[in-house]
Amino acid sequence: MCGIIGYVGDRGAVQILLEGLTRLEYRGYDSAGIATVMNTGFQVVRRVGRVSNLAHTVNELHLGGHTGIGHTRWATHGAVSEKNAHPQQSTHGLFNIVHNGVIENYIPIKSFLLKHGFKFSSDTDTEVLCNLIEYHYNKEKDRENRFVKSVQKALFHVRGTYGLAVLCKECPEELVVARKSSPLLIGIGDNEIFVASDASAIVQHTRSVVYLNDGEVAHLTKDDFSIITLGNDNVHAVTCELDWQVEDTDKGPYEHFMLKEIFEQPVALENAMRGRFSDDYSTARFGGLRMSAHELRQVDRILLCACGSAWIACLEAEYLIERYARIPVEVEYSSEFRYRNAPLDKNTLVFIISQSGETIDSLAALQEAKRKGFRTLAITNVIGSSIARESEGGIYQHSGPEIGVASTKSFTAQICVAAMLALYFGRIRDMSFDDGIRFVEALRMLPDAVKKTLSQSDNIKKIAEKYAEYTDMLFLGRQSLFPIALEGALKLKEISYIHSEGYPAAEMKHGPIALISEKCPCMFLATQEHILQKNISNIQEVRSRHAPVIAVVADGHESMRDMVDDLIVVPDVHPALQPIIATIPVQLLAYYIAKSRGCDIDKPRNLAKSVTVE
């Protein structure tokens, strides 16, 4: 969740740290801080709130130093306060540390350290770890490697998760970093080394990165770095090149990242499909699955695991794969699957879906599935992420960086990949050549259909402004549009703080209809021709109870305008792709309602982009 940045080199560290934190702020914005180290000691500044608060103070103080660490916090242990902000310093001022994760056994460690004269000024588990490092530093006999060894030994004693960067007062030109179940990468520059929890923080300085694996500790100087395991084995570093530019992390002409990413969806969908159709355009192809058609034909069941919007994309994938490939599909919350002993058939294929590839519950679900001997594949957006590296194969979305906390382009790209998987599995089973041709043709026309839907943004903005002051809203859809109703409700509550729920339209009569009144608008997703009359019946039930109705319908059904308060008409596309088209209006509606309410759209309260703690 939290953002980490570190630097050691010839340049001044302060501005590099502040720029990195600004780009990492979507990972947490409860508080922020930096520490630099020089021969004279540490310079530390911490502030509650946004990075801009920190930057204002730092710039007034004219801090120096060529080695430093920074942190933007999403609070876990300890309230949001300056004393709990990072960096945290050890009792005798030898160390400063920034940390993302949770130290589960910090209470007994703290008790041990109190008995040995250590004092604590915060409520954080991070300060406990920092003091534990100092404890081992004071005992370490290997003077040459004292800094690294003290971190290494401290980490032997902790349970939990961490991505951390450590400064030592006595080693002002060095950094030590480590990770376990929390992302961390090293950026390699010219006479300078960076560390960050996300490549967006350093892409303006270097595109050459090394991704740390769990249980690895790295020692950084401006000229070089080395990596060892907690067991003291040397690690051969593999350097990767980032496949995107710093411009990808800027808002450009848009007011918010969320709006920019909504309008990037045609390109994101094109990128998800590029190079993934057969030469005869009758099926999809995926080079990264690392399973032959023969092996895939043996699959009797597919299990999909994810969290948040990715879990909703899994629900959509269930409809698509079961309809077009005739393979039974189960969908699990990753957080539930990892802790329950679900009985699975031996021929089950497990897919983990995660935009960041670092979602801790999804990573743990992947590890649990592997532990039980199941084939595991991933759908993710970040090359080099933990889930991408640990799965046996998978599919990259190629959506580009997604900075807005509320998922938009990555969600529709996940559904697009799911549709192509349904096509691929269907074609190796019993889908005909002609049906495959029609499916691929529809996919290739999808970006233009999304562009056409986006052209209605001004109309949707006007609709949104009508409903911005309501405090409740229902989203209703049948069959493959039910997950989109869930996504619409999630988007609205995430960024506008309006209570909203998504339901299958027919289920409204089984409880939710009790909420219906003139104070509870209902948005119907009704683009499916074959059940349009059923949706109309549900709309009439709502209207008879005086609730305002917004309907999303396909081209050719403008006549419904007389039976609803507001109508949004979208292109009529292949049934498999209707969920993607229906997603665009619910995203725009949520965005413009939140904007009308004056909400902080890119940084909604209590949320962060990548959930790397339980």
Beta strands, then each sheet from edge to edge (+ up, - down):
strand 1: 3-9
strand 2: 31-38
strand 3: 41-48
strand 4: 67-73
strand 5: 88-89
strand 6: 95-100
strand 7: 162-168
strand 8: 175-180
strand 9: 185-188
strand 10: 192-196
strand 11: 208-211
strand 12: 216-220
strand 13: 225-229
strand 14: 234-235
strand 15: 239-241
strand 16: 301-306
strand 17: 329-333
strand 18: 348-354
strand 19: 375-380
strand 20: 393-396
strand 21: 472-477
strand 22: 499-504
strand 23: 522-525
strand 24: 549-554
strand 25: 566-570
sheet 1: 3+ 2- 4+ 1- 10+ 9- 11+ 15-
sheet 2: 5+ 6- 7+ 8- 12+ 13- 14+
sheet 3: 17+ 16+ 18+ 19+ 20+
sheet 4: 22+ 21+ 23+ 24+ 25+
end
